Amino acid sequence: MSWLNKKYVMFLVVAICSFLQFANTLNHDYAWDDKIVILDNPDVKAGFSGLKEIWHKQHSDFLHDQIGYRPVVLTSFAIEQEFFPLNPKVGHFMNVTYFSILCLVILLFLTKVIPYKWRFEALLVTLLFLVHPIHVEVVANIKSRDEIFQLTFSLLSILFYWKWFEARKWWFLVGAILSFIIAILSRENAIVTVGLIPLTVLFFGNDPFKNGIKRLLPIVGLAAVGFLIIYLSLGSNVVKTETVGMGIVYEHPDLANGLFYHGLTGIKRMLNFNLVMLRYLKNFFWPVDLVYYYGYNHLKVYNTTDLVPIAGAIATTFLTFLTVVAIKLRRIFAFGAMFFFVGIFPFLQFVNYMPDTMADRFAFGPSLGLSIAFVAGVSWVSHRKISKSKHQKAAIALAIVPLLIFYSFQTFERNKAWKNNYTLFSTDIGKLDNCAKAHEHYADVLHEKYLKTGDASLIQDITYHYQASIEISDKSYYSFLKLGSNYASFGNPEMGIQVLRKAVELFPNKSDPNFYLGNVLFQEGRYKEAIPYLKKGIEYSPKVSDSYYLLILSFEQAALLDSAVSLGKVATQKFSTDIRVRDAVCDVYMAREEYETAFAHADTLLMLVGADATYWKKAIGIRQLAGYDFEAGQLYQKGMQLGVNFDK
């Protein structure tokens, strides 16, 4: 295997394998969080013209403003959108390319920092990392490019700092600082780099305790820069008011972070999140039941007196002891283990809060430490059992290559699940039967399929999964709304009204339940019953035109024309270019036989719709209805001159 020790061969093998491993994602569509970060992000979709907003952190109730301050990776998305708008294939190609570059950086990092005699093992670590199934979410989900950028530049920062520590050349320190800034502007968890730098220097630096403590002081500056960037991004309230009154509502955050659903605090919180860490370890060594989502109630919550968390605490204590002992005896193993612990710590939420209980992407960087520790452990065993160096490498390969093949196959298969939302949700729903949001996600894609195909056989499954979501948790806000409205549209309005009344009861100060209930009542012709709910919808979301539109029509149908006129005046001022509102107000004035005012609104409507024949016919028709035949004829001639096709 001497040929594998040649540097160019190693890098060539890694480059080829890393690209081929994820080649079957190149034709994938957008999936999962791509919708939030790319499809529903106006700054990214604007391309170059959106870069100013990307770098100027925004805070609003829109989901695309909730993802943190990550301008570097968002800039990469914006550049792609500038040249290849809404082309997921380009995004996937770039993700695989960036991942390949990362794998080359990993190999470079390992061969530079760890002693030369470990070069073959460094290649195995890199291969283990690149084939691991736990990384599918990061590579196959375009949005998770932030993890790739963060780890790439964090490793470069560590490497540059280590080189500066060894060679004392100032440009290495500059490289470390710049790489760190790019890393933390890609994703905030790059802050762990300030812990990984001293870890690397102390393990592999040239006599660090004797000569190098002072050279660790710049890390304090790096930490200050990192925390300042995080603080400023969290502290800005720019454009926060833009979404006030728009009725943007997010469900209880604990639906995503299921352990906090139970109000975990103190020792109970620490014990349960310790089990999350052990779950990451399990997923690394046996990644056969990975899922895209770990929200409520997928992970079981244990009491402090239960055997499982106690056993978990004992296991973690033993692993910690093993790592400490290995510092002297097997330092590469200890380095890998500590790399994992430092990297995963922010995601364990012992003191902080995150929007998800756990996620495969959270283990992306930390898994490099596990890869190092695992290969180091296998190497140690082979060295103890086999005396000849040549046979030792063969034994290491014999132990690890079958695992690489198994992981590679698992990854290739897991890639297929991430083709689009339907394949992802349908693949994983069987493993997420007790997860409220997973049922909602699956029902959503089934409903989209129903709308496209009209396949009535899907109705039962759609209803079942929305129902399952609200049965698992009564905090499933959107499942209530969708279930209620779907019952109504599927021909069971009474059941829909019943579900939506429950939603109003559970979420009394929210606009959506009131609006949805008012809408169903309106569609059923129960206008007076709809009015109070539509009023509530306006009270809680005064910037949403739909409630005004339906309430105006409800007032009209209930013969409350004065109320309709009063609301119409407010609505046309608030939403002067809203076609439906203007159309409804026109109808109200026609009902009151105030024809001149109705004509004025109809004419304004024509300016908004251009050559749309539907509204031109209506404007002509109301004039004829009011006995203004001459004016109707003039309007017809004007429409013909403007190219309106009245034959449609």
Summary of the structure (lengths in Angstrom):
residues: 648
radius of gyration: 30.3
end to end distance: 75.8
largest distance: 107.1
contacts: 2186
relative contact order: 0.07
helix: 76%
strand: 0%
